[in-house]
């Protein structure tokens, strides 16, 4: 990304953004507003990221063009629900119009030494959804903390069929770190670069976003990051993107 201006990065960031609203207390009107924000004068975000019960509302608001994907987050917030319930939650979200499923893995059971629960849940949700609906595994790296555990989580998720691995849900204080991103991106490289990556939580500015794009470029390839392989999960990042894209290009600014 060295050679890209902040403005170019902002445009790329917009196309990779999962605009997130995961507040349990969100109103239907808040979901309508999210759908509006997702459509900027400079283009659309990649997806909106919402709780399953809001999927019908979002589908109604966005219509059937699927220009903006609807990603439903299941087993949220703490990854502690029963397998059967998570599978039916994912199935229902797809039936309601979700284009993508984001699954919070059972990270607590993994931390207690049970990796099988992660593999089983990712595989079951993957099987329950149509092949056309990408499964994005949320690893909650900030809660796993331990680098070996994070490494184990990403390998389990990839082996069980996740199309993308995410640092976190992008909600609350536990967000992405470059250290966690490094572990995930290296695991993706070892698996042939076929699985996507999402940096979620705590990324508020395009300057923050640049660091993650550079890391992906270094570990994978300069042209690897695209909406099918790379996402940012954020609520606040869009404001900075729009502010940068909406300001006049440097050459047009008066020097006075």
Protein Blocks (a to p, Z undefined) as FASTA:
>chain_A
ZZpcfklmmmmmmmmpccddfbfkbcfklmmmmmmmmpcfkbccfbdcddfklmmmmmmm
nomnomaccdddehiaklpacfklmmmmmmmmmmnopabdcddddfklmmnopaklmmmm
mmmmmmmpcfklccdddeklmlnopamlmmmmmmmmmmnopabdcfbloiajbdcdfklm
mmmmmmmmmnoomaccddeehiabfklmmmmmmmmmmmmmmklpcfkloccddfklmmmm
mmmmmpccfklpcfZZ
